[in-house]
């Protein structure tokens, strides 16, 4: 995770080095979603959306109960212009964390944006 954040801030590591680090962690934590989502965030920040989506879906598959992963998917879907899928994902996030003000605000803003377009 530190490697990814440093790379994004300082361009300290190459994508190949980031992926190599991911593969090392994957050997020891093949069922964890945390490093998978870190790689998703890296690719998303680099606007490498196809690669990002693969790791986002893998993160959700590994931790289907983590509301934050669905929120990330809602943001991703909105970014790539898929409002209906964004709404589905934020609804999934709210199933697991219905009290989240952040998630409710996202859903409300999404509805407003869809009406205005």
MDAnalysis code that builds the backbone (N, CA, C; Angstrom):
import MDAnalysis as mda
import numpy as np

u = mda.Universe.empty(351, n_residues=117, atom_resindex=np.repeat(np.arange(117), 3), trajectory=True)
u.add_TopologyAttr("name", ["N", "CA", "C"] * 117)
u.add_TopologyAttr("resid", np.arange(1, 118))
u.add_TopologyAttr("resname", ["UNK", "UNK", "UNK", "UNK", "UNK", "UNK", "UNK", "UNK", "UNK", "UNK", "UNK", "UNK", "UNK", "UNK", "UNK", "UNK", "UNK", "UNK", "UNK", "UNK", "UNK", "UNK", "UNK", "UNK", "UNK", "UNK", "UNK", "UNK", "UNK", "UNK", "UNK", "UNK", "UNK", "UNK", "UNK", "UNK", "UNK", "UNK", "UNK", "UNK", "UNK", "UNK", "UNK", "UNK", "UNK", "UNK", "UNK", "UNK", "UNK", "UNK", "UNK", "UNK", "UNK", "UNK", "UNK", "UNK", "UNK", "UNK", "UNK", "UNK", "UNK", "UNK", "UNK", "UNK", "UNK", "UNK", "UNK", "UNK", "UNK", "UNK", "UNK", "UNK", "UNK", "UNK", "UNK", "UNK", "UNK", "UNK", "UNK", "UNK", "UNK", "UNK", "UNK", "UNK", "UNK", "UNK", "UNK", "UNK", "UNK", "UNK", "UNK", "UNK", "UNK", "UNK", "UNK", "UNK", "UNK", "UNK", "UNK", "UNK", "UNK", "UNK", "UNK", "UNK", "UNK", "UNK", "UNK", "UNK", "UNK", "UNK", "UNK", "UNK", "UNK", "UNK", "UNK", "UNK", "UNK"])
u.atoms.positions = np.array([
    [0.834, -1.193, 0.000],
    [0.000, 0.000, 0.000],
    [0.875, 1.253, 0.000],
    [1.897, 1.256, 0.824],
    [2.794, 2.403, 0.878],
    [3.442, 2.633, -0.479],
    [3.814, 1.551, -1.115],
    [4.437, 1.631, -2.431],
    [3.501, 2.322, -3.426],
    [2.240, 1.964, -3.395],
    [1.262, 2.540, -4.316],
    [1.084, 4.026, -4.036],
    [0.936, 4.390, -2.766],
    [0.734, 5.793, -2.424],
    [1.957, 6.638, -2.794],
    [3.153, 6.111, -2.557],
    [4.358, 6.836, -2.935],
    [4.444, 6.994, -4.441],
    [4.053, 5.975, -5.151],
    [4.108, 6.038, -6.606],
    [3.157, 7.107, -7.133],
    [1.983, 7.171, -6.563],
    [1.010, 8.152, -7.026],
    [1.433, 9.571, -6.659],
    [2.026, 9.744, -5.484],
    [2.459, 11.069, -5.038],
    [3.748, 11.517, -5.726],
    [4.707, 10.613, -5.782],
    [6.055, 10.990, -6.201],
    [6.505, 10.317, -7.490],
    [5.653, 9.489, -8.064],
    [6.020, 8.710, -9.243],
    [7.301, 7.916, -8.975],
    [7.366, 7.352, -7.772],
    [8.574, 6.686, -7.297],
    [8.750, 5.277, -7.868],
    [7.659, 4.592, -8.145],
    [7.717, 3.214, -8.635],
    [7.012, 3.125, -9.984],
    [7.458, 2.203, -10.795],
    [6.798, 1.969, -12.079],
    [5.586, 1.065, -11.860],
    [4.726, 1.025, -12.856],
    [3.578, 0.122, -12.783],
    [4.053, -1.320, -12.656],
    [5.108, -1.674, -13.374],
    [5.645, -3.043, -13.290],
    [6.088, -3.363, -11.858],
    [6.702, -2.407, -11.175],
    [7.114, -2.636, -9.793],
    [5.906, -2.767, -8.863],
    [4.891, -1.971, -9.124],
    [3.660, -2.049, -8.329],
    [3.034, -3.433, -8.495],
    [2.933, -3.898, -9.721],
    [2.338, -5.210, -9.995],
    [3.194, -6.315, -9.384],
    [4.496, -6.180, -9.447],
    [5.381, -7.178, -8.824],
    [5.136, -7.239, -7.317],
    [4.995, -6.088, -6.678],
    [4.685, -6.056, -5.248],
    [3.343, -6.700, -4.953],
    [2.361, -6.418, -5.792],
    [1.038, -7.030, -5.652],
    [1.150, -8.548, -5.738],
    [1.897, -9.035, -6.730],
    [2.042, -10.484, -6.913],
    [2.711, -11.146, -5.715],
    [3.637, -10.461, -5.081],
    [4.277, -10.997, -3.870],
    [3.257, -11.133, -2.737],
    [2.463, -10.108, -2.535],
    [1.440, -10.154, -1.486],
    [0.406, -11.227, -1.811],
    [0.071, -11.348, -3.071],
    [-0.937, -12.321, -3.512],
    [-0.531, -13.745, -3.151],
    [0.757, -14.029, -3.155],
    [1.237, -15.370, -2.790],
    [0.854, -15.726, -1.357],
    [0.881, -14.735, -0.486],
    [0.642, -14.985, 0.938],
    [-0.777, -14.673, 1.383],
    [-1.495, -13.888, 0.603],
    [-2.852, -13.495, 0.984],
    [-3.806, -13.636, -0.209],
    [-3.930, -14.852, -0.733],
    [-4.716, -15.025, -1.963],
    [-6.225, -14.842, -1.789],
    [-6.684, -14.704, -0.571],
    [-8.125, -14.536, -0.351],
    [-8.474, -13.140, 0.147],
    [-7.472, -12.305, 0.357],
    [-7.693, -10.956, 0.876],
    [-8.123, -10.008, -0.237],
    [-8.956, -9.078, 0.118],
    [-9.363, -8.071, -0.865],
    [-8.581, -6.767, -0.703],
    [-7.847, -6.619, 0.379],
    [-7.221, -5.326, 0.664],
    [-6.170, -4.932, -0.370],
    [-5.253, -5.813, -0.665],
    [-4.226, -5.464, -1.651],
    [-4.817, -5.391, -3.062],
    [-5.870, -6.157, -3.295],
    [-6.560, -6.105, -4.586],
    [-7.173, -4.713, -4.780],
    [-7.830, -4.211, -3.750],
    [-8.440, -2.890, -3.848],
    [-7.379, -1.795, -3.923],
    [-6.240, -2.007, -3.286],
    [-5.146, -1.040, -3.433],
    [-4.718, -0.944, -4.889],
    [-4.604, -2.084, -5.552],
    [-4.217, -2.079, -6.960],
    [-5.320, -1.450, -7.816],
    [-6.572, -1.713, -7.474],
    [-7.680, -1.049, -8.167],
    [-7.512, 0.467, -8.078],
    [-7.289, 0.983, -6.861],
    [-7.168, 2.424, -6.669],
    [-5.980, 2.999, -7.441],
    [-4.911, 2.239, -7.513],
    [-3.747, 2.671, -8.284],
    [-4.129, 2.839, -9.758],
    [-4.720, 1.802, -10.341],
    [-5.098, 1.872, -11.750],
    [-6.151, 2.956, -11.995],
    [-7.089, 3.089, -11.084],
    [-8.126, 4.126, -11.228],
    [-7.475, 5.507, -11.232],
    [-6.575, 5.753, -10.300],
    [-5.890, 7.045, -10.220],
    [-5.071, 7.322, -11.475],
    [-4.550, 6.285, -12.085],
    [-3.774, 6.427, -13.329],
    [-4.677, 6.487, -14.563],
    [-5.989, 6.410, -14.349],
    [-6.997, 6.415, -15.421],
    [-6.838, 5.224, -16.366],
    [-6.398, 4.129, -15.799],
    [-6.280, 2.869, -16.547],
    [-7.523, 2.054, -16.183],
    [-8.657, 2.475, -16.725],
    [-9.956, 1.990, -16.260],
    [-10.219, 0.516, -16.530],
    [-9.764, 0.008, -17.633],
    [-9.988, -1.420, -17.930],
    [-9.283, -2.278, -16.879],
    [-8.041, -1.951, -16.586],
    [-7.291, -2.694, -15.574],
    [-7.926, -2.506, -14.199],
    [-8.354, -1.286, -13.920],
    [-8.973, -0.989, -12.625],
    [-10.212, -1.841, -12.399],
    [-11.047, -1.954, -13.422],
    [-12.294, -2.708, -13.274],
    [-12.034, -4.167, -12.930],
    [-11.018, -4.753, -13.521],
    [-10.694, -6.150, -13.208],
    [-10.437, -6.319, -11.710],
    [-9.615, -5.451, -11.131],
    [-9.280, -5.589, -9.714],
    [-10.438, -5.163, -8.815],
    [-11.235, -4.223, -9.269],
    [-12.425, -3.844, -8.515],
    [-13.384, -5.027, -8.397],
    [-13.646, -5.686, -9.504],
    [-14.542, -6.851, -9.470],
    [-13.948, -7.986, -8.635],
    [-12.638, -8.172, -8.723],
    [-11.986, -9.203, -7.913],
    [-12.092, -8.862, -6.425],
    [-11.922, -7.608, -6.086],
    [-12.052, -7.182, -4.688],
    [-13.447, -7.437, -4.150],
    [-14.452, -7.160, -4.956],
    [-15.838, -7.418, -4.540],
    [-16.079, -8.914, -4.418],
    [-15.545, -9.678, -5.333],
    [-15.703, -11.136, -5.275],
    [-15.085, -11.691, -3.988],
    [-13.946, -11.169, -3.599],
    [-13.268, -11.674, -2.394],
    [-13.891, -11.190, -1.099],
    [-14.539, -10.048, -1.127],
    [-15.152, -9.507, 0.092],
    [-16.512, -8.919, -0.253],
    [-17.472, -9.795, -0.539],
    [-18.784, -9.319, -0.983],
    [-19.577, -8.582, 0.095],
    [-19.087, -8.567, 1.325],
    [-19.798, -7.887, 2.400],
    [-19.209, -6.507, 2.717],
    [-18.151, -6.103, 2.031],
    [-17.511, -4.810, 2.293],
    [-18.206, -3.698, 1.517],
    [-18.911, -2.862, 2.253],
    [-19.661, -1.760, 1.637],
    [-18.757, -0.835, 0.836],
    [-17.561, -0.585, 1.325],
    [-16.643, 0.333, 0.654],
    [-16.274, -0.101, -0.749],
    [-16.229, -1.394, -0.980],
    [-15.922, -1.883, -2.324],
    [-17.040, -1.535, -3.301],
    [-18.275, -1.618, -2.844],
    [-19.406, -1.250, -3.695],
    [-19.442, 0.260, -3.930],
    [-19.073, 1.019, -2.921],
    [-18.977, 2.467, -3.101],
    [-17.927, 2.789, -4.171],
    [-16.784, 2.114, -4.093],
    [-15.751, 2.315, -5.117],
    [-16.286, 1.986, -6.500],
    [-17.090, 0.939, -6.591],
    [-17.656, 0.580, -7.891],
    [-18.654, 1.636, -8.360],
    [-19.415, 2.196, -7.435],
    [-20.359, 3.259, -7.806],
    [-19.601, 4.466, -8.366],
    [-18.523, 4.844, -7.716],
    [-17.708, 5.966, -8.195],
    [-17.123, 5.635, -9.559],
    [-16.610, 4.432, -9.709],
    [-16.044, 3.996, -10.987],
    [-17.091, 4.073, -12.093],
    [-18.263, 3.509, -11.837],
    [-19.308, 3.483, -12.861],
    [-19.746, 4.887, -13.248],
    [-19.827, 5.762, -12.285],
    [-20.177, 7.149, -12.592],
    [-19.076, 7.792, -13.442],
    [-17.841, 7.501, -13.123],
    [-16.707, 8.045, -13.874],
    [-16.737, 7.624, -15.335],
    [-17.108, 6.381, -15.582],
    [-17.126, 5.891, -16.962],
    [-18.491, 6.099, -17.632],
    [-19.372, 6.862, -16.988],
    [-20.631, 7.248, -17.612],
    [-21.745, 6.233, -17.529],
    [-21.699, 5.355, -16.549],
    [-22.739, 4.330, -16.411],
    [-23.540, 4.591, -15.131],
    [-24.452, 5.542, -15.221],
    [-25.214, 5.987, -14.053],
    [-26.086, 4.896, -13.451],
    [-26.714, 4.083, -14.282],
    [-27.588, 3.020, -13.763],
    [-26.779, 2.017, -12.950],
    [-25.615, 1.642, -13.459],
    [-24.748, 0.714, -12.726],
    [-24.213, 1.353, -11.451],
    [-23.952, 2.666, -11.506],
    [-23.505, 3.384, -10.308],
    [-24.584, 3.332, -9.232],
    [-25.834, 3.511, -9.643],
    [-26.933, 3.450, -8.672],
    [-27.074, 2.048, -8.090],
    [-26.952, 1.036, -8.924],
    [-27.017, -0.342, -8.416],
    [-25.920, -0.578, -7.376],
    [-24.718, -0.095, -7.658],
    [-23.592, -0.320, -6.744],
    [-23.754, 0.443, -5.441],
    [-24.242, 1.679, -5.508],
    [-24.417, 2.433, -4.268],
    [-25.540, 1.823, -3.439],
    [-26.544, 1.250, -4.099],
    [-27.597, 0.542, -3.360],
    [-27.022, -0.684, -2.645],
    [-26.095, -1.378, -3.312],
    [-25.436, -2.514, -2.663],
    [-24.635, -2.051, -1.450],
    [-23.937, -0.933, -1.588],
    [-23.168, -0.394, -0.454],
    [-24.100, -0.063, 0.706],
    [-25.228, 0.526, 0.397],
    [-26.181, 0.910, 1.450],
    [-26.825, -0.292, 2.130],
    [-26.899, -1.426, 1.446],
    [-27.410, -2.640, 2.093],
    [-26.512, -3.038, 3.265],
    [-25.217, -2.864, 3.083],
    [-24.263, -3.271, 4.117],
    [-23.975, -2.170, 5.134],
    [-24.194, -0.917, 4.743],
    [-23.917, 0.192, 5.654],
    [-24.977, 1.278, 5.433],
    [-26.207, 0.991, 5.864],
    [-27.320, 1.902, 5.575],
    [-27.225, 3.264, 6.270],
    [-26.424, 3.368, 7.306],
    [-26.308, 4.636, 8.033],
    [-25.252, 5.578, 7.449],
    [-24.564, 5.147, 6.439],
    [-23.491, 5.965, 5.889],
    [-24.032, 7.235, 5.232],
    [-23.658, 8.350, 5.778],
    [-24.045, 9.633, 5.201],
    [-23.367, 9.810, 3.843],
    [-22.125, 9.392, 3.757],
    [-21.366, 9.492, 2.497],
    [-22.078, 8.750, 1.373],
    [-22.528, 7.545, 1.655],
    [-23.201, 6.740, 0.629],
    [-24.562, 7.324, 0.271],
    [-25.295, 7.784, 1.282],
    [-26.610, 8.379, 1.022],
    [-26.463, 9.671, 0.214],
    [-25.459, 10.477, 0.556],
    [-25.214, 11.709, -0.202],
    [-24.851, 11.391, -1.651],
    [-24.028, 10.369, -1.847],
    [-23.656, 9.971, -3.206],
    [-24.908, 9.604, -3.993],
    [-25.775, 8.806, -3.385],
    [-26.995, 8.378, -4.071],
    [-27.881, 9.579, -4.397],
    [-28.014, 10.487, -3.462],
    [-28.845, 11.677, -3.683],
    [-28.275, 12.542, -4.808],
    [-26.968, 12.741, -4.801],
    [-26.328, 13.529, -5.863],
    [-26.424, 12.829, -7.214],
    [-26.336, 11.529, -7.195],
    [-26.464, 10.754, -8.428],
    [-27.859, 10.961, -9.029],
    [-28.879, 10.895, -8.188],
    [-30.248, 11.104, -8.662],
    [-30.425, 12.508, -9.253],
    [-29.836, 13.507, -8.595],
    [-29.934, 14.873, -9.102],
    [-29.234, 15.015, -10.446],
    [-28.073, 14.420, -10.573],
    [-27.314, 14.514, -11.821],
    [-28.025, 13.815, -12.968],
    [-28.650, 12.676, -12.691],
    [-29.359, 11.936, -13.728],
    [-30.558, 12.752, -14.219],
    [-31.257, 13.419, -13.295],
    [-32.403, 14.241, -13.678],
    [-31.994, 15.433, -14.527],
    [-30.809, 15.970, -14.271],
    [-30.336, 17.164, -14.979],
    [-29.749, 16.855, -16.350],
    [-29.555, 15.580, -16.664],
    [-28.960, 15.237, -17.968],
    [-29.940, 14.593, -18.890],
])
